[in-house]
Amino acid sequence: MSARQLFWDEDGAAGIWSLFIFVTCTIVAGLAVDGTNAMRAREHLQATADIASHAGLIELIRGGSDDEIRSAVAASVETNMPQTVFGNTIGTASNTITIGHYQNGSIGPSNSAADNAVAVTLQQNTTLGNAVPTFLLKLIGLSSWNIATTSAAVMDEAGECASNDGIFAFGEIKMTSTSEIGAGFCIYSKDVVEMSNHNNFLPGSNIGMPDTANCSHCTDSHNPGVQAALFEANMQLEDVETHVDTVVYSLLGTGYDTSPTDDFLANVGALSDLSALAALDYNTAKIKKGSIISISGGDFESMPTVPSGLIYAVYCSSPLSTYGAISPSPSSGNGNGKNSGSSNANVKTLDFETTAGTSITDVAIVTDCKIKFGDAAYIQNSIIATTSTSNQSISASSKARIGSGEMTCPSTEKVVVMTKGDLSVPAAMETNNVDFYIVGDAHLASGTSSQATKLGTSFYVGGDIHISAQGNWYACGDDTDSLAAEIGVIRHVITN
C-alpha cells in the first residue's frame, strides 16, 4: 500500500494520528520530567555557585592570594558537586572565577579601591562532557541540557552600623542596667545579647546578631523601641587582634601598612616644648613631628608634661621593637638617660596622671605595660595602645577623663584606646569620642560620676562585654579612617 493510500485509508489515518498523539505526549511528558530535572540541576548548580563565591570571598577577607581564593572556591565546589558525580563544573578556574572590585553592577580591577568581590561561573554542558542528560526528550533528538549559573559575593559596608559608633562583640553583650540608645548607635554581637528591662531604643538605633532568637527581652514590652531597632545579620567584624597589631606595628614603624600612622599625624598639631625629653638626655635636635621615642615606663612617668606630636614606645620590660626610634644619649654610661635608675624600678603599670589644667594630647603611646587612667588623667586626641595580655591590662578611676571635654560632634579630640588583654573600668568614667579596641573581655562596672552620657564612644571587643551601670549611648557620626576596624556584610549581587 502506498503512503497516499495509507493516508486515505481509515486504519492508516488512525496510525498517523496515534503517532502524532505519541510524539505530543512524549514532548509534554519530556518537558515535565526532563524539564523538572533540568530545573533541579540548575538549582543545585546555583546553590553550589553561591556557596563557592561565599567561600572565595571569606578567603579574600582573610587576606588570601588570588591562588588561595581560587583554591577555596574549587574546594567548595568539589564538596558540593564532586567531579566523580557531576564532572568538572568549574572548568578552568582562571576563566570562571573573577576576583575584583564590585562597582556599578560589574566586577573588575580598580586603581583606587581594594578587591571586595568574588564571582563564580559553573556549567554543565557538552563541551565539558557533563551536560544534564534527558530521558524522554532524547526520543525526539534532545539528548541533554546545557546549563550555566553565575554567583557574585560582595563584601559591602554595613549601612546600619559603623565601628566608631557602637558596641560590637564577638562574644556575648550583657547589659544589666538601663540605658538609652540613640539614633545611629549600634549594638551587635556575633553570639548573644542579654539585656535587662527598661532600656529605651530611640528611632534610628540598631541592635543585631546572626540569630535574633538569641536576644533576651527583645520586645517593646521589656525594652521600648527594641523591635524597630532589631535586625538579623551575620556581619563580618574585622579580627580585633589583627586590627590592634596593624595599628601598633604601623606606629612603631615595623608594619607594612603606614595608613594608621599617616592618619594619626594628619590629626595632631605641631611639636610642643621638648624640655621634658631634654631633661632625660634625649637629643632634641633629632626629634621632629612623628618621631618615635623609645622610653622606659619610669622615665615616661617622671616627665612633668608629655611633649605632643610624637609617638612613644614605652616599655616596662625591655625596649620595644621599633624602626628608627630615638633613644636617650648614653651620658650616664648605661644608655638609658640620667633618670634611668630609681625612676625605672619595678614599673609594671603605666599610671596616667596629669597636672591640673593640662592634658596628654596629640600623642600616640604604644607600651607593653598595663595601663591605669588615674583620678587626674585627662587624655585628648591621642592613641593609647598596650600589648599587655593581662586580665586587667587597662583599668581606670571613675574620675578619669578620656576624649572630648565637650559634648560636640565631630570631635577634634578623638581618642583611640587599644589592648591585647582585658579591660575593666567604671562605666561612668567620662569618655566622649573614644574608640576602645579590646582583644579580650571588657567590663564596664558601676561607679559614681556625674557623666552618665557617652557621645561617640564605641567598644569593639574580641570576647564578651558586660555593662553593669546605666547610661546613655549616642552616636557622633564621625567619618572612619584606618584607625577604625572594618565592619561589613556579605551579600550576593547580580552582575552585568
N, C-alpha and C positions, 0 to 999 in steps of 0.2 A: 504494500500500500504506500502510495506516495505521500509526502508531507501535506500536500494540498488536500488529498483525500482524508488524511488523518485529521486535519483541521476541521473539515466539514463533517466528519464522522462524529456522532454523538459521544462514542467511547473515547475518541481521540481528544475531543474538546474537554471532556471531564479530566483526562490525564494532564493536559496542559494547565487546566485550572487548578488541579491538585498540586502540580509543580509550583505554580505561582504562589499558592497558599503556603506551601512548604518553605519556599525561599523567604516569603514575607515573615512567616513565623520565626524562621531562623534568624533573620535580621533583628526582629523585635526581641527575641529571647537573647540573641547575642549581645545586643545593646544593653539589655538588662543585666545579664550575667557578666559578660566581659567588660561592659562599661563600669559596672559597680566595682569589679576587681581593679580596673584602672584607677578609679577614684580612690579606692583604699590604698593602692600602691602610691599614688600621688600624695595622699595624706601622710603616709609613712615616710616618704621621701622628704616632705616639707618639715615634719616634726624632727627628723634627723638633721636636716639643714639648720633648723632653729637652734637645736641643742649644740650643734657643732660651731655655729657662729658665736654663740654664747661662750663656749669653751675657749675659742680663739681670743675673744675679747678679754676674758679673765686673764689669759696669759699675757695679753698686751698690757693690761692694767698692772700686772706684776712686774712689768719691765722686760718681758721676754723678747728675744730677737725675732726677726721675721721667720727664720727657720724653726724656732721653737713654737711660734704661733701656728705655723702650718702643721707641725707635728702634733700639736694639741688638737687641731681640727681633725686631722686624719685619724688620730686615736679615738676621738669621739664618734666619728662616722663608722669606724670599724666595730666599735662596741654595739652600736645600734643597728647597723646593716652590714654584717660581716661579709667579706668578699666571697667566702666559700658558699654563701647562700644567694647573695644579691649581685655578685660580680663587682667590678670596680666602678662604683657610682661617682667617685670623686675625680676620676680621670687623672690628668696631670695637675698636681696641686698648684704649680706656679701659674696655671691658666685659670683655675677655678676658684682660687682663694685670693681675695683682694684685701689689702691692708692699707689704710689711708685715713684721711680726714673727711668726715661727712659734712657736706655743705650744699645747700640748695638742691637736695634730692639726689645727690650723687656722691660717690666715694672716690677720692683721688689724692694725689700728692698736694701738700700745702707748704708754701715757703715760710709762712708766718705762724702756723698752728701745728701742734703735735698730733700724731695719729690718734684717733679715738674711735675707729670703726673697723669691723671685720665683716666681709661679705663672703658667702659660700654658695657655689652653684653645684648641685648634684643632678646626675642624669641616669636614666635607664633607657638605652637606645640601641639600635642595631650596630652602630659604629663601635660602641664599647662592648658589644656582644652580650648585653644583659637586658634587652628590651623585655617589657612585660608581655608574656605570651597570651594569646587568646585561646578560647576553647571552641565556641560555636562559630565565631566570625571567621575563623580560618577556612570554614566550609565555603565561604564566598570570597576567599582570597586575601583576607586581612589576618595575617598570622601573628601580629604583635602590635603593641602600643609603644610609641616613643614619648617619654615624659621627662620633664626637667623642672626644677624648682630652684629659687634663689632666696636666701635669707641674709639680712644685714643687721648686725647688732651694733648699737652705738652707745658709748658712754657719754651721757648728756648731763648737763648741770641739773641739780635738784632744785627746781624752781621754788619750792616751798621752804627750803632750808639753806642757810649759809652758815659755815662753820664758825664765824665770828659773831653769831647772834643765836646761840642756843646751848642746850645741854645734850651732848652726844656720848653714848657709851656702847662699847662692845658687849659689856655685861649688863647687869641689872641697874635700873634707875629706881631709887626708892625715895619717895618724898613723904615724910611722916609729919610734916607741919603744913599749915595752909599757906598758899601763895597765890599771887595774881600774875597771870601770864599775858603779856601784852601782844599787840599785833606785830607780826613779823618775827616773833620769837618762836623757836622750835625746840621741842623735846623729842629725842629719838633714841631708841635702844635697839640694838641688834638682837636683844633677848627679851626682857620683860620690863614693864613699867608697873610699879606698885605705888599707889597713891592713897593717902588718907582722904577724908571728906572735906568739902568746903573750899577746894581750890577753884579759882574763878578764871576761866579762859575767855579772854576778850575776843571779839570778832577779828579774824586775821591771824590768830595764833595757831600753832600746829603741834600735834603730838602724834607720833607714829612708831611703828615697829613692823617687822615682816608679817606677824600674825596678830591682829587686833584682839584676838581671844586672850592674848597674854597681857592685857591691860586691865588691872583691877580698878574697880569703881569708876569705869569709864562710861558713866551715864550722867545725864544732866541732873538727875535727882541727887546724885552724890557730889558731882563737881560741875556746876553750871557752865554751859558753853562747850563742854568737852566733846560732845558728839559732833558738833560742827568742825571742831579742830582736829578730830581723829582721822588719820589716814593709814593705809596699809601699803607698805613698800619695802622691798629689800634693797635699801640704799647701800651704795658702796662707800664705805668710810676708809680713808687712807690709813694705813697702819700707823699707829701713834709713834711707836719706837722708830720706825723708818723716818717719819717726819722730823722727830726730835734730832735724830742723827744727822739728817740733811742740813738742818739749821746750825747745829753745833759745829759740824765739820766745815761748813762754809765760813762761819765766824772765826774759826781757828786757822783758816787758810789751808786746810788739808782736804777739802772736798772738791769734787768736780763741778758742783753747782754753785756759782757765785751769786745767784739771784738773792738769797736771803741777806747776804752782806750788802749787796747793792741797794736793796730796798731799805735796810736799816740806815745806811749812810745817807740815803736820799731824804730821810725824815728827821735827821738830827742837825743841830746847829754847828757852829764852828768850835774849835778847841777853846776851852776855858783856861783859867790860871793853872799852870803846871807846877806850881811851887811845892805841892804836897808830894809829887813824884821826885822833884829835885832833892827834897829832903831825904829821900830814900836812895840817893845816889844814882838815879836814872839820868842819862844824858838827854836832856830835854831838846837839844838841838836836833836829835834824830827823830823826834816824835812829831807826827803830823796827824791830821784828821784821819781816823780809821786805823791807826797803828794798833797792833796787838801788844799789850803789856803783860808780860809774864810776871806774876807777883804771888807771894805766899799769902795764905789766909791771914796770918798775923799782921803782916805789913799792910795788907788791904784795910784791915780793921783799924790800924793805927792812923790812917790818913784822916785829918780833920774834915776834909771835903774830898769828893771824888771828881777829878777833872773830867769834863764831858767831852763827847766827840771821839771816844776811844773804845776799844774792845779789850776787856780784861780777862786774862786766863789765870784764874785764881785757884791755887792748889792747896790742899790740906795734907797731901801725902808727898808726891813728887811733882815736879813741873809737868804741865800738860804738854801733849804732843801738838806742836804748832808749826806754822811755816812763817818765818820772818819775824818772830816775836822779839820784842826789845826787853832785855833783862837789865838789872841794875849793874853799875860798874863794880868791879871786884875790889873796891877800895879797902874793904875790911879784911881781905885775904881769903874769904870763903865764897865770893861771887854772889852773895845774896843781899848785899846792901848793908848799911850801917846799923839797921834795926833788926838784923837777922837773928839775933839771939833770943831774948826772953819773949819778944813780941810774936815769935813763930811757935812757941812751945805749946804742944797739946791742943792746937786749934783743930777741931773736928767739925764744928758748926760755924758757918759764916753768919754772924749776927748783924743784921742791917739795922742801924740806928742813924738818925740824922739830927743835927742840932736844930734848935728852934728857928723857924723861918726859912729853912733850907730844904732841899730835896736832892735825891740822887736822880739825875736826869740826863737824857741824851747819851746813855752808855749801853753797851752790851757786856754782860758778865757771864762767862762760862766757867763753871767750877766743878770739882769733884767732891766738894764739901757738902754737908747738909746745910740747909738754909733756914734761918728763922727771921721773920719780919717782926721786929720788936715793937714796943709801945710807941717809940718815936720814929718808926720807919715811915718814910714818905718817898715813894718811887713814881717817877713820871717818864713817859716817852722812852722806855728802855726795854731791853730784853734781859731776862734773868733765867739762866738755864743751869741745871745741875745734872751731872751724870750719876749721882748717888742713887743706888737702888734700895736704900733703906726703907723700912715700912713707915717711917716718918721723915722722909727726905725734905719735906717742906712743912714748916709749922708757922704759926703766927699769933700775935696778940690781937684781941678784938679792937685795939686802938690803932693798929697799923693802917696806913692809907696807901693804896696801890692804884695807880691810874689817875684819871682826871679828877681834879679837885672841884670841878663844876659839873652839873648835870646838863651837858651840852653835847650835841651831835652836829657834824662829825667832830671827833676829838683830835687835837694835835698832841695829846699827852698819852697816847696808846701805850700799854704795857703788855708784853708777852712773857708769861712765866711757864717754864718747862721743867719737867723732872722725869727721870727714868725709874723713879721709885713711886712711893705713895705720898699723898698729900692729906694733911689733917689741919684744918683752920676753922676759926669761928665763922659761921655763916654770916654774922652781922658785921664782919670786918668790911671796911669801906673799900669797895672795888668797883670803880666805874671805868668802862672801856678797857677791860683786861681780858686777855685770852689765856686760859690755862690749858696746857697740854700735859696730861698725866698718863704715863705708861702703865702704872699700877692702878690702885684704887684711890678714890677721893672721898673724903668725909667732911662735910660742912656741918660742924657741930653748933649747937645752940650757944648763944652768948649774949652779952648785953652791949648795946650800942645804939646810937640814935640813927644810924644809917642802915635801914632795912631794905631800901630800894636799890636795885642794881641795874645800871643802864649800860647796854653794850657789853655785858660780862658773859663770857662763854666758858664752858668746860667741855673738853674733848678728852675722853677717858678710855684707856685700854681695858680696864677692868670694870668694877662696879662703882657707882656713885650714890652716896647716901646723904640726903639733905634733911637735917632734923631741926631746922629753925625756919620760922615763917619769914616771908619777904616778897618783894615784887620784882619780877624779871621783865625788863623792857628791852626791845631791840634798838640798835642805834643806826643800822643800815649803812655802815661804813663799807667802802669798797675793799675787796680782799686783795692780798698780794701773796708773794711766795712764803711769807711767814705764817699764812693760814693754811690749814690742812684742806685737802680737796674732798668734796662730797659730791657724789653723782648717782645717777640711776641708769640702769641698763634698759634700753628699750629697743624693740625691733622696728625697723623702718622700711618703707618701700623705696627702692632706688630706681633711678632712670635707666 
